[in-house]
Amino acid sequence: MMKWILLTALFFCFSLNAKTVDQYIKQYKNLPCSGLVTKINDIDKKYSMGNKKKKKEYRKQKKSLRILYSDYNCTTKQYR
């Protein structure tokens, strides 16, 4: 019984730290186009060095930044 309580507690601790794409959009919504490009380039550099868990978070961050980039109608695709 105690084992299940501990596993449940650990599950909730780890799941609370994970952000969704919508949460990243809210976090980055005030960045201008140049800031979005800088952040995307920064994530690209970190991605190759990250472990599996970090890479998953980087993909969510990058997806949110691309959504904002297209929503802002930024003209040049500098991050590609």
C-alpha positions as CSV (number, residue, x, y, z in Angstrom):
1,M,0.0,0.0,0.0
2,M,2.8,2.4,0.9
3,K,4.5,1.7,-2.4
4,W,1.4,2.9,-4.4
5,I,1.2,6.1,-2.3
6,L,4.8,6.9,-3.0
7,L,4.5,6.1,-6.7
8,T,1.4,8.3,-7.0
9,A,3.2,11.1,-5.2
10,L,6.2,10.9,-7.5
11,F,3.9,10.8,-10.5
12,F,2.2,14.0,-9.5
13,C,5.5,15.8,-8.7
14,F,6.9,15.0,-12.1
15,S,3.8,15.8,-14.1
16,L,3.4,19.2,-12.4
17,N,6.7,20.4,-13.8
18,A,5.8,19.6,-17.4
19,K,4.4,22.5,-19.4
20,T,2.0,22.4,-22.3
21,V,2.4,24.2,-25.6
22,D,-0.3,26.6,-24.5
23,Q,1.6,27.5,-21.4
24,Y,4.8,28.1,-23.4
25,I,2.7,30.4,-25.8
26,K,1.6,32.4,-22.8
27,Q,5.2,32.6,-21.6
28,Y,6.6,33.8,-24.9
29,K,3.7,35.9,-26.1
30,N,5.4,39.2,-25.3
31,L,8.5,38.6,-27.4
32,P,8.9,40.5,-30.7
33,C,9.8,38.6,-33.9
34,S,13.5,39.0,-33.4
35,G,13.2,37.6,-29.8
36,L,11.3,34.6,-31.2
37,V,14.0,33.9,-33.7
38,T,16.7,34.2,-31.0
39,K,14.8,31.8,-28.7
40,I,14.3,29.3,-31.5
41,N,18.0,29.4,-32.4
42,D,18.9,28.9,-28.7
43,I,16.6,25.9,-28.4
44,D,18.1,24.4,-31.6
45,K,21.6,24.6,-30.0
46,K,20.4,23.1,-26.7
47,Y,18.4,20.3,-28.4
48,S,21.4,18.3,-29.6
49,M,22.8,18.1,-26.1
50,G,19.6,17.3,-24.3
51,N,18.4,14.0,-22.9
52,K,15.1,12.4,-24.0
53,K,13.0,14.4,-21.4
54,K,14.7,17.7,-22.3
55,K,14.2,17.1,-26.0
56,K,10.5,16.6,-25.5
57,E,10.3,20.0,-23.7
58,Y,12.4,21.7,-26.4
59,R,10.0,20.4,-29.1
60,K,7.0,21.8,-27.2
61,Q,8.9,25.2,-26.8
62,K,9.8,25.3,-30.4
63,K,6.2,24.5,-31.5
64,S,4.9,27.3,-29.4
65,L,7.4,29.7,-30.8
66,R,6.6,28.7,-34.4
67,I,2.9,29.3,-33.6
68,L,3.6,32.7,-32.3
69,Y,5.9,33.5,-35.2
70,S,3.2,32.7,-37.7
71,D,0.5,34.5,-35.6
72,Y,2.7,37.7,-35.5
73,N,3.0,37.5,-39.3
74,C,6.8,37.8,-39.1
75,T,8.0,38.3,-42.6
76,T,11.3,36.5,-42.9
77,K,11.8,32.8,-42.0
78,Q,15.2,33.4,-40.3
79,Y,15.0,30.2,-38.2
80,R,14.8,27.7,-41.0
